[in-house]
Amino acid sequence: MQCITQILSHNIFNIIHACSKELHIESYVVGGYVRDYFLNRESKDIDIVTIGSGIALAKKTAEKIGISEKNIAIFKNYGTAMFHYKGIDIEFVGARKESYVNHSRNPIVENGTLVDDQNRRDFTINAMAVSLSENDYGTLLDPFKGLDDLQHKIIRTPRDPDITFSDDPLRMMRAIRFSTQLNFSIESNTLASIKKQAERIDIVSKERIIEEINKILTCKKPSTGLVLLELTNILPKILPWISDLQGIEIVNGNTHKDNFYHTLEVLDKISEHTNNLWLRWAALLHDVGKSKTKRYDEETGWTFHQHEFVGAKMIPKIFRQLKLPLNEKMEYVKKLVYLHLRPIALIEDSVTDSAIRRLLFDTGDDIDDLMLLCEADVTSKNPQKVRRLLKNFEIVRLKLKEIEEKDRIRNFQPPVSGELIMKTFNLQPSKEVGVIKNAIREAILDGLIPNEYEAAYQFMLTEAQKLGLFPIQ
């Protein structure tokens, strides 16, 4: 057995060791903290398994370090307790063994040994333990050769993968997420078992599924996880709108690109420039309307007319079904999906000031994110075309900056308000107020008048006169 006392450099381990000794119980640090030590990754979570009461050990440890009992989260039904200490979440649990029934991923739990506890873990790299006990302090206990799998970059289950994944199908997605995060391979029998049992993902709650999807999307190269989800037949069950984009059709020798793999390329490209989860969601969903708008025309070939409009309308339903937040984050993704073709249209035509103003008006503070998405959307295999499009996007960016500095259109509020219109002409809220206000806005966006109070006020008087309205004396 290997002794690695250096893993226990944090002072909390000496304290837990002393408390375990006082309570006459054995304790171990297990799972992610041990794994991350060998990967040279910082870990903010420590899991402690004890052969005894995890709650009693948590209370004793908290008392030693001056944490009041009211700051300990205790879950009596599961025999677990946790608290926060110096930037780290520490969870204590009694060693246990688990059994499952077919229709649920909630286990029947019994007290067990350390081996029982390691046996129930999802992957060998998460089943390693380091002793905090008196007689073998700092000893690595690795019955499933997790350290070997770490060194060979392999994801493997401790037990028969069919049992591991049948017991808790969420582990299938965790395998794919760890593979994506760590750039590890999934061992062949483990991968085959995921494919075989993909249907069982149905018993996992949407909330737990979306948690894993979000973790995949925040990886350095998210496409790795999405390809594995598709390969194992899980993707159609959890993200059918993305799976539906897959495939190429040929009619009279005319083909279209595979929109699934195009989407993954866009997602990976944008992930090189941003950690914004919701911008990555926008990249994943930017072409989601293409499966519903795909048409073949004898003259023009394959078309996806208005796919940005159809895709934007799909976003609220997708967010509801996935249990994603139905707030400003959803509105942000919907907006970027709807607008993602606008800058491309600008670079294909002459860039007019009016078009730039309208883009700034519609996008507001999200204009920089939209431009990132549009640049990532350039995935042509023709390098000359790519260089030309990206060069044109640079021109659009410069024009955006110039117009914004001159006209201040981003988050634009008309210099003449509806209240001032009503006061000037002695009006109640009415259609006429809206007509005048919209005319002022359009005049500013079209560049007919500057975005200034005096010019807008004089324009208001002119527009009101057309409606037979005159300012009160």
Secondary structure, DSSP 8 states (H G I E B T S, - for coil): --B-GGGG-SHHHHHHHHHHHHHT--EEEETHHHHHHHTT---SEEEEEESS-HHHHHHHHHHHTT--GGGSEEETTTTEEEEEETTEEEEEEE-EEEE--TT-S--EEEE--HHHHHHTSSSGGG--EEE-SSTTTTBEE-TT-HHHHHHTTEE--SS-HHHHHHH-THHHHHHHHHHHHHT-EE-HHHHHHHHHTGGGGGGS-HHHHHHHHHHHHTSSSTHHHHHHHHHTT-HHHH-HHHHTT----EETTEE---HHHHHHHHHHHHHTT---HHHHHHHHHTTTTHHHH-EEETTTEEE-TTHHHHHHHHHHHHHHHHT---SHHHHHHHHHHHHTTHHHHHHHS---HHHHHHHHHHHGGGHHHHHHHHHHT---S-HHHHHHHHHHHHHHHHHHHHHHHHH--TT---SS-HHHHHHHHT--S-HHHHHHHHHHHHHHHTTSS-SSHHHHHHHHHHHHHHTT-----
